[in-house]
Amino acid sequence: MAIERRIAVLVVAFGSVAAAISNSFSKSTSVDPVGPAKYPFIISLIIILLGALMFISTIKKKDDTENAKDKTKEKPGDILKLAITILVGIMYIYLFDKLGFIITNTIFIFTMLFIFEERNIKNMVFYSILTTLILYGIFKIGLDVLLPPIPFL
């Protein structure tokens, strides 16, 4: 079994466990008729679906060993990029409550674009702000999630 298939099976198993755990949550409260179990259950179903799609795509894909070997070779800066990404992720978590969602997320996305070699500053600023605004709309307006405000406004 190829590594991609094993990962797909693990993703489906993880989604199944998450769905089972979310079923143990209370179904609804007097404040929220939807209840705390709905969103985790929906996310777990999405994870299961994506894992299944990943498994199906590995079956359809022809194993070309030469191309697979070339794609999996590490490049000299890959480990450094991984370390910087982890460090930036830790800084994101630390600064999230202090700077608020909008500022922290914009800086995080800008930094990630820089790490992964986007050098057009206009694109970096545009995509950072656009992605942050879209995510803000999804979480704040669509899902009504309480996000930390900008502290100095």
Secondary structure, DSSP 8 states (H G I E B T S, - for coil): --HHHHHHHHHHHHHHHHHHHHHTS-S--SS-SS-TTHHHHHHHHHHHHHHHHHHHHHHHS---HHHHHHHH---TTHHHHHHHHHHHHHHHHHHHHHH-HHHHHHHHHHHHHHHTT---HHHHHHHHHHHHHHHHIIIIIIS-------TT-
